[in-house]
Structure formats: structure tokens, C-alpha cells
């Protein structure tokens, strides 16, 4: 790690042109920045906020994401499972997360508000107490996922097999019940 940057507001930077310093960023806000396909390997972000940023296809090998808020960001195809697992905590609001991977991550209490999570992989993740508020989970993968006490009552388009996922005390709406029975190919009217 080369440097330590704290309490900085970074606005409108196109990191695809300038690159990003391999540093520890604490209490920083990134707004309207382009980090498309940037290599963030080994970079550390703690207590940072990303607003209206594009991080799609960024490389997250050993990237630290500790208490990070993503607001209205484009995060397509990110492999969050490559991040540093220690203190990994994030929240997402109004984000595009399609094709992202959360494989085997422990993300208790994570919050997704108004997010598009189409074809996102949650296989073997621990999503205990997770909130999926008004999220689209079309073709998202839940396989051996822990969803105990999770709130999906406003989520749509999910398909979750209760026999291959832990859903004890999770919240679902009556309108989403078909997503729990999809494998049986029955008609619910």
C-alpha cells in the first residue's frame, strides 16, 4: 500500500484515464466517477461512499470494502467474492448489480434497496437478516444460501428452492410465493 487518503471528496474523475492510487481510502466520497474495469486489487476502502459511479467489471482481488455505501452505482459483473473477506460490509441503494458474484460471502445484515440483481450469484452466501427492498432478482442464483430472517417481501422475480437453501423465518409476500415453488412447475392462480 502506497498511501493514506482520508476525508476527501473525489468528484467527476475518470480513473480509466488517470488510474487510481494503490492506497488506503478512509471516509472518502466518490461522486460521478468512472472506475470501469479498473484494477482495484489490494486497494483499501473504509467508511467510504460511492455516488453515481461506474465500477462495472472492476477487478477486486484482495480489495478491502469495509462499511461501504454504494448509491445509484453501476456495478455490473463484479466478483465481490474476490474481495478481502475481513470486515467486508457494504450496502447498496438504487444500484445495477446484474451478473455480480457474492459466492460464499458472509454478508449478514446486508441491505439492497431498489437494486437490479438479475443473474447475480448468491451461492453458498450467508445472507442472514439481509434486506432485499424492491429488488429485481430475475434469474439470481440461490444455492445452499443462508436466507434465515431475510426480508424479501418486496423483492420480485426470485426463484429460491426451499430444499436447497436455508429460509427459516425469512419474509416473503403472498405474491412472491410462486418463486418458492417454481421447481414444481405448478400453476398458482
Buried (B, 14 or more C-beta within 10 A) or exposed (E): EEEEBEEEEBEEBEBBEEEBEBBBBBEBBBBBBBBBBBBBEBBBBBBBBBBBBBBBBBBBEBBBBBBBBBBBBBBBBBBBBBBBEEEBBBBBBBBBBBBBBBBBBBBBEBBBBBBBBBBBBBBBBBBBBBBBBEBBBBBBBBBEBBBBBBBBBBBBBBBBBEEEBBBEEBBBEEEBEBBBBEEEEEEEE
